[in-house]
């Protein structure tokens, strides 16, 4: 895939700005990861995973390779600490569609040496930030991580728009977990939390 094909995949014109590319990638990642999280027919999983692979390729070509100087790259204000899911262990939960996002969400944060790392799920080599509509749901998930022997993250409220912009700017996916949904960490939760 080249830059022209990548832009065609994203339905963007030649000369699209970085902001337009990131915005379109975010929309597409959100749509595909939402479908994956709500998947009932496993026969559709390979097609959705193939779509994620194509989006990853387009992101690599249009954003990573196109960035020629270190000054052009913004360092994320948060590092990413991911739960790694195996191919047969994708999370199954309902998520809130983008047009129904709440005003604020609770996210899970790790703190180390004055830096913060945001907790994510890793699906198909893609970091997905989890936002929780209820702090109770976020705390319950953090508690379950602690029971797996991992450091227990803190829960913190953020304006949803701030999290959307963070994910959009860094190319991460975002899933908002509804308040009535109980989410459990994958069995293959990452043990490299201290390495971020």
QUINORZI-V480985 format. One record per residue. N is the residue number from 1. OMEGA is omega in whole degrees, -180 to 180 (NA if undefined). Layout:
# QUINORZI-V480985
n->N omega->OMEGA
n->N omega->OMEGA
This chain:
# QUINORZI-V480985
n->1 omega->177
n->2 omega->-176
n->3 omega->-180
n->4 omega->179
n->5 omega->179
n->6 omega->178
n->7 omega->177
n->8 omega->178
n->9 omega->-178
n->10 omega->-178
n->11 omega->177
n->12 omega->179
n->13 omega->173
n->14 omega->-178
n->15 omega->177
n->16 omega->-180
n->17 omega->178
n->18 omega->180
n->19 omega->178
n->20 omega->-180
n->21 omega->-179
n->22 omega->-180
n->23 omega->-179
n->24 omega->177
n->25 omega->180
n->26 omega->180
n->27 omega->-177
n->28 omega->177
n->29 omega->-179
n->30 omega->-179
n->31 omega->-177
n->32 omega->-179
n->33 omega->175
n->34 omega->178
n->35 omega->179
n->36 omega->-177
n->37 omega->-178
n->38 omega->-173
n->39 omega->176
n->40 omega->-180
n->41 omega->-176
n->42 omega->180
n->43 omega->180
n->44 omega->-177
n->45 omega->-178
n->46 omega->180
n->47 omega->179
n->48 omega->178
n->49 omega->177
n->50 omega->177
n->51 omega->177
n->52 omega->179
n->53 omega->179
n->54 omega->178
n->55 omega->177
n->56 omega->179
n->57 omega->-180
n->58 omega->179
n->59 omega->-180
n->60 omega->-176
n->61 omega->-172
n->62 omega->-175
n->63 omega->-175
n->64 omega->-178
n->65 omega->-177
n->66 omega->-179
n->67 omega->-173
n->68 omega->179
n->69 omega->-178
n->70 omega->-180
n->71 omega->-179
n->72 omega->-176
n->73 omega->176
n->74 omega->174
n->75 omega->179
n->76 omega->178
n->77 omega->178
n->78 omega->171
n->79 omega->-180
n->80 omega->176
n->81 omega->-168
n->82 omega->163
n->83 omega->179
n->84 omega->178
n->85 omega->177
n->86 omega->-177
n->87 omega->-179
n->88 omega->-173
n->89 omega->178
n->90 omega->-180
n->91 omega->178
n->92 omega->178
n->93 omega->177
n->94 omega->176
n->95 omega->-178
n->96 omega->178
n->97 omega->-175
n->98 omega->-178
n->99 omega->179
n->100 omega->-180
n->101 omega->174
n->102 omega->-179
n->103 omega->179
n->104 omega->-180
n->105 omega->175
n->106 omega->176
n->107 omega->-178
n->108 omega->-177
n->109 omega->171
n->110 omega->178
n->111 omega->-180
n->112 omega->177
n->113 omega->177
n->114 omega->178
n->115 omega->178
n->116 omega->175
n->117 omega->-179
n->118 omega->-178
n->119 omega->177
n->120 omega->165
n->121 omega->177
n->122 omega->-180
n->123 omega->-180
n->124 omega->180
n->125 omega->-179
n->126 omega->178
n->127 omega->-180
n->128 omega->178
n->129 omega->177
n->130 omega->172
n->131 omega->-178
n->132 omega->178
n->133 omega->179
n->134 omega->178
n->135 omega->177
n->136 omega->179
n->137 omega->179
n->138 omega->-180
n->139 omega->179
n->140 omega->180
n->141 omega->178
n->142 omega->179
n->143 omega->179
n->144 omega->176
n->145 omega->179
n->146 omega->179
n->147 omega->177
n->148 omega->180
n->149 omega->178
n->150 omega->174
n->151 omega->-178
n->152 omega->-180
n->153 omega->173
n->154 omega->175
n->155 omega->-178
n->156 omega->178
n->157 omega->173
n->158 omega->169
n->159 omega->-177
n->160 omega->-179
n->161 omega->178
n->162 omega->180
n->163 omega->178
n->164 omega->-178
n->165 omega->177
n->166 omega->-179
n->167 omega->-180
n->168 omega->-178
n->169 omega->-177
n->170 omega->177
n->171 omega->178
n->172 omega->173
n->173 omega->179
n->174 omega->174
n->175 omega->177
n->176 omega->-178
n->177 omega->-179
n->178 omega->-176
n->179 omega->-179
n->180 omega->-178
n->181 omega->175
n->182 omega->-178
n->183 omega->178
n->184 omega->178
n->185 omega->177
n->186 omega->180
n->187 omega->-177
n->188 omega->-179
n->189 omega->-176
n->190 omega->176
n->191 omega->-177
n->192 omega->-179
n->193 omega->-178
n->194 omega->-175
n->195 omega->-173
n->196 omega->NA
